Amino acid sequence: MRVNAGISQDTMAKKLKCDRKTVINYELGVSDIRSKQLFMWLVYCKIDSGSLLNEIKQIRDQVNRTKNPSLQDEEKCKK
């Protein structure tokens, strides 16, 4: 996202008020980004957080259906 938005690691670090190594660690999955910083990251990269949250919900629902097959039957009944 950052690269596609044309933002360097240094610039992102300044925007998030952290150091460049922290940004690198976020990108590599070495450390977890705080939710406030995540949403700021999305804003700086011009990512629609509503769409992202909707995708997360769809993935969560899919995982829940996999864990609990009876939910699939309930959804079929609703249709």
DRENTORKOL-3810 file (N, C-alpha, C; in nm, 4 decimals):
REM DRENTORKOL-3810
@n.u->0.0828; n.v->-0.1196; n.w->0.0000; ca.u->0.0000; ca.v->0.0000; ca.w->0.0000; c.u->0.0870; c.v->0.1257; c.w->0.0000
@n.u->0.1873; n.v->0.1225; n.w->0.0864; ca.u->0.2735; ca.v->0.2398; ca.w->0.1004; c.u->0.3449; c.v->0.2689; c.w->-0.0311
@n.u->0.4024; n.v->0.1662; n.w->-0.0911; ca.u->0.4763; ca.v->0.1823; ca.w->-0.2164; c.u->0.3824; c.v->0.2298; c.w->-0.3268
@n.u->0.2645; n.v->0.1691; n.w->-0.3357; ca.u->0.1664; ca.v->0.2095; ca.w->-0.4378; c.u->0.1232; c.v->0.3548; c.w->-0.4201
@n.u->0.1254; n.v->0.4032; n.w->-0.2958; ca.u->0.0886; ca.v->0.5423; ca.w->-0.2686; c.u->0.2055; c.v->0.6372; c.w->-0.2919
@n.u->0.3245; n.v->0.5811; n.w->-0.3214; ca.u->0.4407; ca.v->0.6651; ca.w->-0.3481; c.u->0.5008; c.v->0.7269; c.w->-0.2226
@n.u->0.4857; n.v->0.6581; n.w->-0.1101; ca.u->0.5359; ca.v->0.7088; ca.w->0.0176; c.u->0.6571; c.v->0.6258; c.w->0.0593
@n.u->0.7661; n.v->0.6938; n.w->0.0926; ca.u->0.8857; ca.v->0.6227; ca.w->0.1373; c.u->0.8678; c.v->0.5766; c.w->0.2820
@n.u->0.9520; n.v->0.4840; n.w->0.3234; ca.u->0.9481; ca.v->0.4381; ca.w->0.4626; c.u->0.9791; c.v->0.5532; c.w->0.5581
@n.u->1.0746; n.v->0.6379; n.w->0.5205; ca.u->1.1083; ca.v->0.7534; ca.w->0.6050; c.u->0.9890; c.v->0.8470; c.w->0.6211
@n.u->0.9223; n.v->0.8748; n.w->0.5102; ca.u->0.8063; ca.v->0.9645; ca.w->0.5146; c.u->0.6931; c.v->0.9043; c.w->0.5981
@n.u->0.6679; n.v->0.7749; n.w->0.5787; ca.u->0.5622; ca.v->0.7101; ca.w->0.6571; c.u->0.5966; c.v->0.7134; c.w->0.8055
@n.u->0.7228; n.v->0.6895; n.w->0.8369; ca.u->0.7657; ca.v->0.6934; ca.w->0.9769; c.u->0.7407; c.v->0.8317; c.w->1.0370
@n.u->0.7705; n.v->0.9357; n.w->0.9627; ca.u->0.7465; ca.v->1.0724; ca.w->1.0120; c.u->0.5972; c.v->1.0967; c.w->1.0315
@n.u->0.5163; n.v->1.0505; n.w->0.9375; ca.u->0.3720; ca.v->1.0704; ca.w->0.9475; c.u->0.3139; c.v->0.9966; c.w->1.0690
@n.u->0.3672; n.v->0.8757; n.w->1.0966; ca.u->0.3171; ca.v->0.7953; ca.w->1.2083; c.u->0.3872; c.v->0.8285; c.w->1.3401
@n.u->0.4839; n.v->0.9208; n.w->1.3324; ca.u->0.5611; ca.v->0.9607; ca.w->1.4508; c.u->0.6310; c.v->0.8412; c.w->1.5155
@n.u->0.7001; n.v->0.7649; n.w->1.4304; ca.u->0.7800; ca.v->0.6521; ca.w->1.4774; c.u->0.9081; c.v->0.6499; c.w->1.3945
@n.u->0.9950; n.v->0.5551; n.w->1.4200; ca.u->1.1169; ca.v->0.5498; ca.w->1.3395; c.u->1.1002; c.v->0.4545; c.w->1.2213
@n.u->1.1924; n.v->0.4669; n.w->1.1262; ca.u->1.1854; ca.v->0.3881; ca.w->1.0029; c.u->1.1892; c.v->0.2389; c.w->1.0316
@n.u->1.2682; n.v->0.1978; n.w->1.1303; ca.u->1.2781; ca.v->0.0559; ca.w->1.1650; c.u->1.1419; c.v->0.0001; c.w->1.2076
@n.u->1.0625; n.v->0.0815; n.w->1.2753; ca.u->0.9284; ca.v->0.0386; ca.w->1.3157; c.u->0.8420; c.v->0.0129; c.w->1.1931
@n.u->0.8492; n.v->0.1020; n.w->1.0950; ca.u->0.7737; ca.v->0.0835; ca.w->0.9700; c.u->0.8194; c.v->-0.0447; c.w->0.9012
@n.u->0.9487; n.v->-0.0675; n.w->0.8968; ca.u->1.0015; ca.v->-0.1901; ca.w->0.8358; c.u->0.9463; c.v->-0.3122; c.w->0.9088
@n.u->0.9472; n.v->-0.3079; n.w->1.0411; ca.u->0.8958; ca.v->-0.4207; ca.w->1.1204; c.u->0.7471; c.v->-0.4439; c.w->1.0958
@n.u->0.6698; n.v->-0.3370; n.w->1.0804; ca.u->0.5276; ca.v->-0.3522; ca.w->1.0475; c.u->0.5128; c.v->-0.4242; c.w->0.9135
@n.u->0.5895; n.v->-0.3790; n.w->0.8155; ca.u->0.5783; ca.v->-0.4349; ca.w->0.6802; c.u->0.6242; c.v->-0.5798; c.w->0.6733
@n.u->0.7208; n.v->-0.6155; n.w->0.7545; ca.u->0.7706; ca.v->-0.7530; ca.w->0.7547; c.u->0.6891; c.v->-0.8450; c.w->0.8453
@n.u->0.5977; n.v->-0.7868; n.w->0.9222; ca.u->0.5170; ca.v->-0.8662; ca.w->1.0143; c.u->0.5913; c.v->-0.9054; c.w->1.1405
@n.u->0.7027; n.v->-0.8365; n.w->1.1679; ca.u->0.7815; ca.v->-0.8639; ca.w->1.2878; c.u->0.7098; c.v->-0.8105; c.w->1.4112
@n.u->0.6433; n.v->-0.6972; n.w->1.3948; ca.u->0.5661; ca.v->-0.6410; ca.w->1.5054; c.u->0.4296; c.v->-0.5969; c.w->1.4537
@n.u->0.3348; n.v->-0.5890; n.w->1.5444; ca.u->0.1983; ca.v->-0.5510; ca.w->1.5082; c.u->0.1812; c.v->-0.3997; c.w->1.5192
@n.u->0.1107; n.v->-0.3462; n.w->1.4234; ca.u->0.0829; ca.v->-0.2030; ca.w->1.4232; c.u->-0.0357; c.v->-0.1752; c.w->1.5144
@n.u->-0.0281; n.v->-0.0666; n.w->1.5872; ca.u->-0.1412; ca.v->-0.0264; ca.w->1.6725; c.u->-0.2563; c.v->0.0187; c.w->1.5833
@n.u->-0.3775; n.v->-0.0019; n.w->1.6319; ca.u->-0.4947; ca.v->0.0265; ca.w->1.5481; c.u->-0.4993; c.v->0.1723; c.w->1.5036
@n.u->-0.4644; n.v->0.2656; n.w->1.5902; ca.u->-0.4670; ca.v->0.4068; ca.w->1.5520; c.u->-0.3685; c.v->0.4315; c.w->1.4378
@n.u->-0.2480; n.v->0.3740; n.w->1.4493; ca.u->-0.1491; ca.v->0.3909; ca.w->1.3436; c.u->-0.1936; c.v->0.3214; c.w->1.2154
@n.u->-0.2598; n.v->0.2071; n.w->1.2275; ca.u->-0.3086; ca.v->0.1363; ca.w->1.1100; c.u->-0.4068; c.v->0.2228; c.w->1.0326
@n.u->-0.5010; n.v->0.2839; n.w->1.1041; ca.u->-0.5990; ca.v->0.3669; ca.w->1.0340; c.u->-0.5343; c.v->0.4919; c.w->0.9748
@n.u->-0.4335; n.v->0.5463; n.w->1.0423; ca.u->-0.3618; ca.v->0.6599; ca.w->0.9853; c.u->-0.2861; c.v->0.6153; c.w->0.8592
@n.u->-0.2265; n.v->0.4963; n.w->0.8649; ca.u->-0.1563; ca.v->0.4393; ca.w->0.7487; c.u->-0.2527; c.v->0.4317; c.w->0.6302
@n.u->-0.3729; n.v->0.3818; n.w->0.6561; ca.u->-0.4727; ca.v->0.3695; ca.w->0.5497; c.u->-0.5083; c.v->0.5058; c.w->0.4919
@n.u->-0.5227; n.v->0.6047; n.w->0.5789; ca.u->-0.5557; ca.v->0.7402; ca.w->0.5340; c.u->-0.4435; c.v->0.7946; c.w->0.4453
@n.u->-0.3186; n.v->0.7809; n.w->0.4903; ca.u->-0.2053; ca.v->0.8320; ca.w->0.4129; c.u->-0.1933; c.v->0.7616; c.w->0.2784
@n.u->-0.2289; n.v->0.6342; n.w->0.2730; ca.u->-0.2209; ca.v->0.5576; ca.w->0.1482; c.u->-0.3478; c.v->0.5694; c.w->0.0645
@n.u->-0.4423; n.v->0.6498; n.w->0.1154; ca.u->-0.5702; ca.v->0.6735; ca.w->0.0461; c.u->-0.6472; c.v->0.5437; c.w->0.0222
@n.u->-0.6509; n.v->0.4596; n.w->0.1273; ca.u->-0.7247; ca.v->0.3340; ca.w->0.1233; c.u->-0.8571; c.v->0.3559; c.w->0.1942
@n.u->-0.9651; n.v->0.3137; n.w->0.1320; ca.u->-1.0982; ca.v->0.3269; ca.w->0.1913; c.u->-1.1118; c.v->0.2256; c.w->0.3053
@n.u->-1.1093; n.v->0.2745; n.w->0.4286; ca.u->-1.1142; ca.v->0.1838; ca.w->0.5436; c.u->-1.2477; c.v->0.1096; c.w->0.5507
@n.u->-1.3539; n.v->0.1687; n.w->0.5002; ca.u->-1.4838; ca.v->0.1008; ca.w->0.4995; c.u->-1.4804; c.v->-0.0247; c.w->0.4139
@n.u->-1.4191; n.v->-0.0148; n.w->0.2974; ca.u->-1.4059; ca.v->-0.1315; ca.w->0.2093; c.u->-1.3193; c.v->-0.2384; c.w->0.2739
@n.u->-1.2115; n.v->-0.1943; n.w->0.3377; ca.u->-1.1225; ca.v->-0.2887; ca.w->0.4045; c.u->-1.1949; c.v->-0.3612; c.w->0.5175
@n.u->-1.2690; n.v->-0.2866; n.w->0.5980; ca.u->-1.3435; ca.v->-0.3485; ca.w->0.7076; c.u->-1.4495; c.v->-0.4448; c.w->0.6558
@n.u->-1.5107; n.v->-0.4114; n.w->0.5432; ca.u->-1.6097; ca.v->-0.5000; ca.w->0.4823; c.u->-1.5439; c.v->-0.6308; c.w->0.4368
@n.u->-1.4241; n.v->-0.6195; n.w->0.3792; ca.u->-1.3519; ca.v->-0.7403; ca.w->0.3378; c.u->-1.3150; c.v->-0.8256; c.w->0.4590
@n.u->-1.2721; n.v->-0.7607; n.w->0.5659; ca.u->-1.2383; ca.v->-0.8334; ca.w->0.6889; c.u->-1.3609; c.v->-0.9068; c.w->0.7410
@n.u->-1.4768; n.v->-0.8423; n.w->0.7377; ca.u->-1.6009; ca.v->-0.9051; ca.w->0.7839; c.u->-1.6332; c.v->-1.0279; c.w->0.6987
@n.u->-1.6162; n.v->-1.0155; n.w->0.5673; ca.u->-1.6438; ca.v->-1.1282; ca.w->0.4785; c.u->-1.5505; c.v->-1.2457; c.w->0.5082
@n.u->-1.4238; n.v->-1.2172; n.w->0.5312; ca.u->-1.3278; ca.v->-1.3229; ca.w->0.5646; c.u->-1.3644; c.v->-1.3873; c.w->0.6971
@n.u->-1.3995; n.v->-1.3046; n.w->0.7963; ca.u->-1.4387; ca.v->-1.3575; ca.w->0.9273; c.u->-1.5620; c.v->-1.4459; c.w->0.9148
@n.u->-1.6600; n.v->-1.4032; n.w->0.8367; ca.u->-1.7806; ca.v->-1.4831; ca.w->0.8170; c.u->-1.7481; c.v->-1.6163; c.w->0.7492
@n.u->-1.6575; n.v->-1.6115; n.w->0.6529; ca.u->-1.6174; ca.v->-1.7338; ca.w->0.5834; c.u->-1.5482; c.v->-1.8299; c.w->0.6796
@n.u->-1.4606; n.v->-1.7777; n.w->0.7642; ca.u->-1.3920; ca.v->-1.8611; ca.w->0.8636; c.u->-1.4934; c.v->-1.9206; c.w->0.9597
@n.u->-1.5892; n.v->-1.8399; n.w->1.0039; ca.u->-1.6918; ca.v->-1.8893; ca.w->1.0961; c.u->-1.7751; c.v->-2.0000; c.w->1.0328
@n.u->-1.8074; n.v->-1.9860; n.w->0.9040; ca.u->-1.8840; ca.v->-2.0905; ca.w->0.8355; c.u->-1.8035; c.v->-2.2193; c.w->0.8266
@n.u->-1.6736; n.v->-2.2061; n.w->0.8067; ca.u->-1.5872; ca.v->-2.3234; ca.w->0.7990; c.u->-1.5813; c.v->-2.3945; c.w->0.9337
@n.u->-1.5748; n.v->-2.3159; n.w->1.0397; ca.u->-1.5685; ca.v->-2.3738; ca.w->1.1742; c.u->-1.7026; c.v->-2.4314; c.w->1.2172
@n.u->-1.8120; n.v->-2.3704; n.w->1.1699; ca.u->-1.9451; ca.v->-2.4114; ca.w->1.2129; c.u->-2.0342; c.v->-2.4299; c.w->1.0898
@n.u->-2.0331; n.v->-2.5487; n.w->1.0306; ca.u->-2.1092; ca.v->-2.5725; ca.w->0.9073; c.u->-2.2590; c.v->-2.5454; c.w->0.9206
@n.u->-2.3147; n.v->-2.5501; n.w->1.0392; ca.u->-2.4579; ca.v->-2.5245; ca.w->1.0553; c.u->-2.4932; c.v->-2.3814; c.w->1.0165
@n.u->-2.3962; n.v->-2.2897; n.w->1.0212; ca.u->-2.4214; ca.v->-2.1522; ca.w->0.9783; c.u->-2.4507; c.v->-2.1467; c.w->0.8291
@n.u->-2.3911; n.v->-2.2370; n.w->0.7500; ca.u->-2.4176; ca.v->-2.2412; ca.w->0.6070; c.u->-2.5642; c.v->-2.2748; c.w->0.5812
@n.u->-2.6179; n.v->-2.3686; n.w->0.6593; ca.u->-2.7584; ca.v->-2.4064; ca.w->0.6429; c.u->-2.8500; c.v->-2.2892; c.w->0.6759
@n.u->-2.8148; n.v->-2.2129; n.w->0.7810; ca.u->-2.8960; ca.v->-2.0965; ca.w->0.8187; c.u->-2.8962; c.v->-1.9931; c.w->0.7069
@n.u->-2.7797; n.v->-1.9701; n.w->0.6434; ca.u->-2.7728; ca.v->-1.8717; ca.w->0.5365; c.u->-2.8539; c.v->-1.9172; c.w->0.4159
@n.u->-2.8547; n.v->-2.0465; n.w->0.3862; ca.u->-2.9333; ca.v->-2.0969; ca.w->0.2742; c.u->-3.0821; c.v->-2.0735; c.w->0.2999
@n.u->-3.1248; n.v->-2.0893; n.w->0.4249; ca.u->-3.2651; ca.v->-2.0694; ca.w->0.4598; c.u->-3.3054; c.v->-1.9224; c.w->0.4431
@n.u->-3.2137; n.v->-1.8309; n.w->0.4692; ca.u->-3.2425; ca.v->-1.6874; ca.w->0.4573; c.u->-3.2642; c.v->-1.6482; c.w->0.3131
@n.u->-3.2021; n.v->-1.7206; n.w->0.2203; ca.u->-3.2124; ca.v->-1.6871; ca.w->0.0766; c.u->-3.3386; c.v->-1.7430; c.w->0.0250
END
